[in-house]
Amino acid sequence: MPVRKGLAAGLLLITPALGLAAPVAGAAETTTVVTGPWSGPGGWSTATCPEGSHLTGGGYAFRPAGSGDAVLVNAPNPDDPSTWAVRAGHGTVQAYAACETETETKA
């Protein structure tokens, strides 16, 4: 069966032109995508950001069990803000977490 992929961005873009926020001088951001394990049928998959980074969004790969099957949950884990959680109706899923780390840059 084909694998379907989805991505939900938990990322809000704020631009200096709107006067809402400006980038921090001397800081660069690195994004890493962490992949969780494939779930069992109708099960959960989670992907957790490494220590020192924070979750900015997530998504999934989905192998439906049949016609009409769906992903039931695709969101940050309310019990762990560094983890993305996904649950399949009957098929299998694999969670992805987009993780960001700020690093100092030399001027």
DSSP file (Angstrom, degrees, kcal/mol; ACC not computed):
  #  RESIDUE AA STRUCTURE BP1 BP2  ACC     N-H-->O    O-->H-N    N-H-->O    O-->H-N    TCO  KAPPA ALPHA  PHI   PSI    X-CA   Y-CA   Z-CA
    1    1 A M              0   0    0      0, 0.0    64,-0.0     0, 0.0    65,-0.0   0.000 360.0 360.0 360.0 145.8    0.0    0.0    0.0
    2    2 A P        -     0   0    0      0, 0.0     2,-0.5     0, 0.0     0, 0.0  -0.297 360.0-122.7 -68.8 153.1    1.3    3.5   -0.7
    3    3 A V        -     0   0    0     60,-0.1     2,-0.4    58,-0.0    60,-0.2  -0.853  23.0-156.5 -95.9 126.4    2.7    5.6    2.1
    4    4 A R  E     -A   62   0A   0     58,-3.0    58,-3.1    -2,-0.5     2,-0.4  -0.813   7.3-155.5 -99.8 143.7    1.0    9.0    2.6
    5    5 A K  E     -A   61   0A   0     -2,-0.4     2,-0.3    56,-0.2    56,-0.2  -0.934  11.7-179.0-121.9 145.8    2.9   11.8    4.3
    6    6 A G  E     -A   60   0A   0     54,-2.3    54,-2.5    -2,-0.4     2,-0.4  -0.968   8.3-162.6-138.1 154.3    1.6   14.8    6.2
    7    7 A L  E     -A   59   0A   0     -2,-0.3     2,-0.5    52,-0.3    52,-0.3  -0.991   2.0-168.7-140.4 129.8    3.2   17.8    7.9
    8    8 A A  E     -A   58   0A   0     50,-3.3    50,-2.4    -2,-0.4     2,-0.6  -0.978  18.7-142.3-117.6 122.3    1.7   20.1   10.4
    9    9 A A  E     -A   57   0A   0     -2,-0.5    48,-0.2    48,-0.2    -2,-0.0  -0.725  19.5-177.0 -89.0 123.5    3.7   23.2   11.2
   10   10 A G        +     0   0    0     46,-0.9     2,-0.5    -2,-0.6    47,-0.2  -0.037  55.5 112.8 -97.7  28.7    3.6   24.3   14.7
   11   11 A L        -     0   0    0      2,-0.0     2,-0.5     0, 0.0    -2,-0.1  -0.879  51.7-161.3-111.6 129.2    5.7   27.3   13.5
   12   12 A L        -     0   0    0     -2,-0.5     2,-0.6     2,-0.0    -2,-0.0  -0.947  14.4-142.8-109.7 123.4    4.6   30.9   13.5
   13   13 A L        -     0   0    0     -2,-0.5     2,-0.5     2,-0.0    -2,-0.0  -0.759  18.5-176.3 -88.7 124.3    6.5   33.2   11.3
   14   14 A I        -     0   0    0     -2,-0.6    -2,-0.0     6,-0.0     5,-0.0  -0.985  10.9-155.4-120.6 123.5    7.0   36.7   12.7
   15   15 A T    > > -     0   0    0     -2,-0.5     3,-1.3     1,-0.1     5,-1.1  -0.764  22.7-132.9-105.6 145.3    8.7   39.2   10.5
   16   16 A P  G > 5S+     0   0    0      0, 0.0     3,-1.6     0, 0.0    -1,-0.1   0.799 104.0  70.1 -60.6 -28.0   10.6   42.3   11.5
   17   17 A A  G 3 5S+     0   0    0      1,-0.3     5,-0.1     2,-0.1    -3,-0.0   0.798  98.0  50.0 -61.3 -27.7    8.7   44.3    8.9
   18   18 A L  G < 5S-     0   0    0     -3,-1.3    -1,-0.3     3,-0.2    -4,-0.0   0.531 112.3-123.4 -86.6  -5.9    5.6   43.9   11.0
   19   19 A G  T < 5S+     0   0    0     -3,-1.6    -2,-0.1    -4,-0.3     3,-0.1   0.696  81.2 113.0  74.6  18.2    7.5   45.1   14.0
   20   20 A L  S   <S-     0   0    0     -5,-1.1     2,-0.3     1,-0.3    -3,-0.0   0.837  81.9 -14.5 -92.4 -36.4    6.6   42.0   16.0
   21   21 A A        -     0   0    0     -6,-0.5    -1,-0.3     2,-0.0    -2,-0.2  -0.985  53.0-151.0-162.4 158.1   10.0   40.4   16.4
   22   22 A A        -     0   0    0     -2,-0.3    -7,-0.1    -3,-0.1     3,-0.1  -0.972  34.9 -96.2-133.7 149.5   13.6   40.5   15.1
   23   23 A P        -     0   0    0      0, 0.0     2,-0.4     0, 0.0     5,-0.0  -0.299  44.9-104.2 -63.5 151.1   16.2   37.8   14.8
   24   24 A V    >   -     0   0    0      1,-0.1     3,-1.5     2,-0.0     2,-0.1  -0.633  36.8-118.6 -77.2 126.9   18.7   37.6   17.6
   25   25 A A  T 3  S+     0   0    0     -2,-0.4     3,-0.1     1,-0.3    -1,-0.1  -0.426  96.7  18.9 -65.7 137.8   22.1   39.0   16.6
   26   26 A G  T 3  S+     0   0    0      1,-0.2    79,-3.1    -2,-0.1     2,-0.4   0.569 102.6 109.1  80.6   9.1   24.8   36.4   16.7
   27   27 A A  E <   -B  104   0A   0     -3,-1.5     2,-0.3    77,-0.3    77,-0.2  -0.948  43.9-171.4-121.8 140.9   22.4   33.4   16.7
   28   28 A A  E     -B  103   0A   0     75,-3.5    75,-3.4    -2,-0.4     2,-0.4  -0.930  17.0-135.2-124.1 152.0   21.8   30.9   14.0
   29   29 A E  E     -B  102   0A   0     -2,-0.3     2,-0.5    73,-0.2    73,-0.2  -0.899  12.7-165.0-111.7 136.3   19.1   28.2   14.0
   30   30 A T  E     -B  101   0A   0     71,-2.7    71,-2.4    -2,-0.4     2,-0.5  -0.977   8.5-153.3-118.8 128.6   19.6   24.6   12.9
   31   31 A T  E     -B  100   0A   0     -2,-0.5     2,-0.4    69,-0.2    69,-0.2  -0.875  12.2-176.7-105.6 134.3   16.7   22.4   12.2
   32   32 A T  E     -B   99   0A   0     67,-3.0    67,-3.4    -2,-0.5     2,-0.6  -0.975  17.7-142.1-125.5 139.8   16.8   18.6   12.6
   33   33 A V  E     -B   98   0A   0     -2,-0.4     2,-0.4    65,-0.2    65,-0.2  -0.919  15.3-161.6-105.2 124.2   14.1   16.2   11.8
   34   34 A V  E     -B   97   0A   0     63,-2.8    63,-2.6    -2,-0.6     2,-0.4  -0.871   6.3-149.7-104.8 135.6   13.8   13.2   14.2
   35   35 A T  E     -B   96   0A   0     -2,-0.4    61,-0.2    61,-0.2    13,-0.1  -0.898   5.5-151.5-109.7 132.3   11.9   10.1   13.1
   36   36 A G  E     -     0   0A   0     59,-3.1    11,-0.2    -2,-0.4     2,-0.1  -0.355  33.4 -84.6 -88.0 176.3   10.0    7.9   15.4
   37   37 A P  E     -     0   0A   0      0, 0.0    58,-0.5     0, 0.0     2,-0.2  -0.387  49.0 -93.7 -77.0 159.3    9.4    4.1   15.0
   38   38 A W  E     -B   94   0A   0     56,-0.2    56,-0.2    -2,-0.1     6,-0.1  -0.534  45.3-128.8 -68.6 138.7    6.6    2.7   12.9
   39   39 A S        -     0   0    0     54,-2.7     6,-0.1    -2,-0.2     3,-0.1  -0.282  18.7-106.3 -78.5 169.8    3.5    2.0   15.0
   40   40 A G    >   -     0   0    0      4,-0.3     3,-2.3     1,-0.2    53,-0.3  -0.398  66.3 -56.3 -81.2 174.2    1.6   -1.3   15.1
   41   41 A P  T 3  S+     0   0    0      0, 0.0    50,-0.2     0, 0.0    51,-0.2  -0.333 128.9   0.0 -56.5 126.1   -1.8   -1.4   13.4
   42   42 A G  T 3  S+     0   0    0     49,-3.1    50,-0.1     1,-0.2    49,-0.1   0.652 113.0 125.5  70.0  16.0   -4.0    1.4   14.9
   43   43 A G    <   -     0   0    0     -3,-2.3    45,-2.0    48,-0.5     2,-0.3  -0.265  59.6 -96.1-103.6-173.9   -1.2    2.4   17.2
   44   44 A W  E     -D   87   0B   0     43,-0.2     2,-0.3    -3,-0.1    -4,-0.3  -0.705  23.4-170.3-101.4 149.5    0.9    5.4   18.2
   45   45 A S  E     -D   86   0B   0     41,-2.3    41,-2.4    -2,-0.3     2,-0.3  -0.991   9.2-171.0-133.3 140.3    4.2    6.7   17.1
   46   46 A T  E     -D   85   0B   0     -2,-0.3     2,-0.4    39,-0.2    39,-0.2  -0.963  11.5-162.5-130.3 150.1    6.2    9.5   18.7
   47   47 A A  E     -D   84   0B   0     37,-2.1    37,-2.7    -2,-0.3     2,-0.4  -0.998  13.5-158.9-130.6 127.8    9.3   11.4   17.8
   48   48 A T  E     -D   83   0B   0     -2,-0.4    35,-0.2    35,-0.2    49,-0.1  -0.902  17.2-122.2-115.3 133.7   11.1   13.4   20.5
   49   49 A C        -     0   0    0     33,-3.0     3,-0.1    -2,-0.4     6,-0.1  -0.388  36.9-104.9 -67.5 145.7   13.5   16.3   20.0
   50   50 A P    >   -     0   0    0      0, 0.0     3,-1.6     0, 0.0    -1,-0.1  -0.309  48.2 -80.4 -68.6 156.9   17.0   15.9   21.4
   51   51 A E  T 3  S+     0   0    0      1,-0.3     3,-0.1     3,-0.0     0, 0.0  -0.275 118.7  33.5 -55.5 139.3   18.0   17.7   24.6
   52   52 A G  T 3  S+     0   0    0      1,-0.4    50,-0.3    -3,-0.1     2,-0.3   0.402 106.9  83.7  91.6  -1.8   19.0   21.3   23.9
   53   53 A S    <   -     0   0    0     -3,-1.6    -1,-0.4    48,-0.1     2,-0.3  -0.807  65.1-140.0-124.7 169.0   16.5   21.7   21.0
   54   54 A H  E     - C   0 100A   0     46,-2.2    46,-2.9    -2,-0.3     2,-0.3  -0.963  24.5-102.8-133.5 152.8   12.8   22.6   20.9
   55   55 A L  E     + C   0  99A   0     26,-0.4    44,-0.2    -2,-0.3     3,-0.1  -0.510  35.2 168.6 -73.4 130.2    9.9   21.3   18.8
   56   56 A T  E     -     0   0A   0     42,-3.1   -46,-0.9     1,-0.4     2,-0.3   0.458  64.7 -38.7-118.0  -7.5    8.7   23.6   16.0
   57   57 A G  E     -AC   9  98A   0     41,-1.0    41,-2.6   -48,-0.2    -1,-0.4  -0.971  54.9-160.1 169.2-175.1    6.4   21.2   14.1
   58   58 A G  E     +AC   8  97A   0    -50,-2.4   -50,-3.3    -2,-0.3     2,-0.3  -0.968   7.1 178.3-172.5-175.9    5.9   17.6   13.0
   59   59 A G  E     -AC   7  96A   0     37,-2.0    37,-2.3    -2,-0.3     2,-0.3  -0.905  17.5-121.3-176.5-158.4    4.2   15.2   10.7
   60   60 A Y  E     -AC   6  95A   0    -54,-2.5   -54,-2.3    -2,-0.3     2,-0.4  -0.987  11.2-127.6-161.1 162.7    3.9   11.6    9.7
   61   61 A A  E     -AC   5  94A   0     33,-1.9    33,-2.1    -2,-0.3     2,-0.4  -0.954  35.7-160.1-113.4 142.9    4.2    8.9    7.2
   62   62 A F  E     -AC   4  93A   0    -58,-3.1   -58,-3.0    -2,-0.4    31,-0.2  -0.988  22.3-169.4-135.8 130.8    1.0    6.7    7.0
   63   63 A R  E     - C   0  92A   0     29,-3.0    29,-2.0    -2,-0.4   -60,-0.1  -0.898  28.1-145.5-114.4  97.3    0.3    3.2    5.6
   64   64 A P        -     0   0    0      0, 0.0     3,-0.1     0, 0.0     7,-0.0  -0.277   9.5-140.9 -65.8 148.6   -3.5    2.9    5.6
   65   65 A A  S    S-     0   0    0      1,-0.2     2,-0.3     5,-0.1     3,-0.0   0.669  74.2 -40.0 -80.2 -18.0   -5.1   -0.4    6.3
   66   66 A G  S >  S-     0   0    0    -65,-0.0     3,-1.9     0, 0.0    -1,-0.2  -0.980  90.6 -32.0 175.5-177.4   -7.7    0.1    3.7
   67   67 A S  T 3  S+     0   0    0     -2,-0.3     3,-0.1     1,-0.3    -2,-0.0  -0.344 123.9  19.3 -59.7 134.4  -10.1    2.5    2.1
   68   68 A G  T 3  S+     0   0    0      1,-0.3    -1,-0.3    -2,-0.0     2,-0.1   0.363  87.4 138.9  86.4  -6.0  -11.4    5.1    4.5
   69   69 A D    <   -     0   0    0     -3,-1.9     2,-0.3    20,-0.1    -1,-0.3  -0.387  30.4-178.0 -68.7 152.2   -8.6    4.6    7.0
   70   70 A A        -     0   0    0     -3,-0.1    19,-2.4    -2,-0.1     2,-0.5  -0.956  35.5-101.6-148.1 163.0   -7.3    7.9    8.5
   71   71 A V  E     -E   88   0B   0     -2,-0.3    17,-0.2    17,-0.2     3,-0.1  -0.808  31.4-170.3 -84.7 126.9   -4.7    9.4   10.9
   72   72 A L  E     +     0   0B   0     15,-2.5     2,-0.4    -2,-0.5    16,-0.2   0.799  68.3  27.2 -92.0 -32.6   -6.6   10.2   14.1
   73   73 A V  E     +E   87   0B   0     14,-1.4    14,-2.0     2,-0.0    -1,-0.3  -0.999  52.2 159.0-134.9 135.0   -4.0   12.3   15.9
   74   74 A N  E     +E   86   0B   0     -2,-0.4    12,-0.2    12,-0.2   -16,-0.1  -0.642  44.1  98.1-152.9  86.3   -1.2   14.4   14.5
   75   75 A A  E    S-E   85   0B   0     10,-2.2    10,-3.0    -2,-0.1   -16,-0.1  -0.969  76.7 -66.9-162.9 166.5   -0.1   17.0   17.1
   76   76 A P  E     -E   84   0B   0      0, 0.0     8,-0.3     0, 0.0    -2,-0.1  -0.398  59.9-104.3 -61.9 147.6    2.4   17.9   19.8
   77   77 A N  E >   -E   80   0B   0      6,-3.2     3,-1.1     3,-0.5     6,-0.3  -0.649  23.8-148.6 -74.3 120.5    2.2   15.6   22.8
   78   78 A P  T 3  S+     0   0    0      0, 0.0    -1,-0.2     0, 0.0     0, 0.0   0.743  97.4  51.2 -65.4 -20.6    0.4   17.6   25.5
   79   79 A D  T 3  S+     0   0    0      1,-0.3    -2,-0.0     4,-0.0     0, 0.0   0.603 120.9  30.4 -89.9 -12.7    2.4   15.8   28.2
   80   80 A D  E X   - E   0  77B   0     -3,-1.1     3,-2.1     3,-0.2    -3,-0.5  -0.798  65.1-162.2-148.0  99.8    5.8   16.4   26.6
   81   81 A P  E 3  S+     0   0B   0      0, 0.0   -26,-0.4     0, 0.0    -1,-0.0   0.528  90.7  59.4 -65.9  -4.4    6.2   19.7   24.6
   82   82 A S  E 3  S+     0   0B   0    -28,-0.1   -33,-3.0   -33,-0.1     2,-0.4   0.298  95.0  81.0-101.7   9.3    9.4   18.3   22.9
   83   83 A T  E <   -D   48   0B   0     -3,-2.1    -6,-3.2    -6,-0.3     2,-0.4  -0.946  62.5-151.2-123.6 135.8    7.5   15.3   21.4
   84   84 A W  E     -DE  47  76B   0    -37,-2.7   -37,-2.1    -2,-0.4     2,-0.4  -0.883  20.2-160.5-100.0 134.3    5.3   14.9   18.3
   85   85 A A  E     -DE  46  75B   0    -10,-3.0   -10,-2.2    -2,-0.4     2,-0.4  -0.935  11.7-179.7-122.0 139.9    2.6   12.2   18.5
   86   86 A V  E     -DE  45  74B   0    -41,-2.4   -41,-2.3    -2,-0.4     2,-0.4  -0.996   4.5-169.4-137.0 140.4    0.7   10.5   15.7
   87   87 A R  E     -DE  44  73B   0    -14,-2.0   -15,-2.5    -2,-0.4   -14,-1.4  -0.998  11.3-145.4-133.9 135.7   -2.0    7.8   15.9
   88   88 A A  E     - E   0  71B   0    -45,-2.0   -17,-0.2    -2,-0.4     5,-0.1  -0.613  12.8-137.3 -92.5 153.9   -3.5    5.7   13.1
   89   89 A G  S    S-     0   0    0    -19,-2.4    -1,-0.1    -2,-0.2   -18,-0.1   0.975  90.2 -30.6 -70.1 -59.5   -7.1    4.5   12.9
   90   90 A H  S    S+     0   0    0    -20,-0.3   -47,-0.1   -24,-0.1    -2,-0.1   0.530 125.8  67.8-133.2 -23.9   -6.3    1.0   11.6
   91   91 A G  S    S-     0   0    0    -50,-0.2   -49,-3.1   -21,-0.2   -48,-0.5   0.146  86.9 -86.9 -83.5-157.9   -3.1    1.3    9.6
   92   92 A T  E     - C   0  63A   0    -29,-2.0   -29,-3.0   -51,-0.2     2,-0.3  -0.878  36.7-167.1-119.1 151.8    0.5    2.2   10.7
   93   93 A V  E     - C   0  62A   0     -2,-0.3   -54,-2.7   -53,-0.3     2,-0.4  -0.921  13.7-154.0-134.8 158.6    2.1    5.5   11.2
   94   94 A Q  E     -BC  38  61A   0    -33,-2.1   -33,-1.9    -2,-0.3     2,-0.2  -0.982  22.4-139.0-133.9 122.4    5.6    7.0   11.7
   95   95 A A  E     - C   0  60A   0    -58,-0.5   -59,-3.1    -2,-0.4     2,-0.4  -0.500  11.8-161.8 -83.4 148.7    6.0   10.3   13.5
   96   96 A Y  E     -BC  35  59A   0    -37,-2.3   -37,-2.0   -61,-0.2     2,-0.4  -0.989   1.7-161.6-125.6 138.2    8.4   13.1   12.5
   97   97 A A  E     -BC  34  58A   0    -63,-2.6   -63,-2.8    -2,-0.4     2,-0.6  -0.986  10.7-147.2-120.6 129.1    9.5   16.0   14.8
   98   98 A A  E     -BC  33  57A   0    -41,-2.6   -42,-3.1    -2,-0.4   -41,-1.0  -0.862  25.6-170.6 -92.4 118.8   11.0   19.2   13.4
   99   99 A C  E     -BC  32  55A   0    -67,-3.4   -67,-3.0    -2,-0.6     2,-0.4  -0.912   8.6-156.8-119.2 138.0   13.5   20.3   16.1
  100  100 A E  E     -BC  31  54A   0    -46,-2.9   -46,-2.2    -2,-0.4     2,-0.4  -0.923   6.8-172.6-119.2 138.3   15.3   23.6   16.3
  101  101 A T  E     -B   30   0A   0    -71,-2.4   -71,-2.7    -2,-0.4     2,-0.5  -0.995  16.6-141.8-126.6 131.7   18.5   24.5   18.0
  102  102 A E  E     -B   29   0A   0     -2,-0.4     2,-0.3   -50,-0.3   -73,-0.2  -0.804  22.5-175.0 -92.2 133.0   19.9   28.0   18.3
  103  103 A T  E     -B   28   0A   0    -75,-3.4   -75,-3.5    -2,-0.5     2,-0.2  -0.944  27.5-109.7-126.5 149.2   23.7   28.3   18.1
  104  104 A E  E     -B   27   0A   0     -2,-0.3     2,-0.3   -77,-0.2   -77,-0.3  -0.531  31.7-156.0 -74.9 140.1   26.0   31.3   18.5
  105  105 A T        -     0   0    0    -79,-3.1     2,-0.3    -2,-0.2    -1,-0.0  -0.876  18.1-114.9-115.2 152.7   27.6   32.6   15.3
  106  106 A K              0   0    0     -2,-0.3   -80,-0.1     1,-0.1   -79,-0.0  -0.675 360.0 360.0 -85.8 138.5   30.8   34.6   15.1
  107  107 A A              0   0    0     -2,-0.3    -1,-0.1   -82,-0.1   -81,-0.0   0.468 360.0 360.0 -77.0 360.0   30.5   38.1   13.8
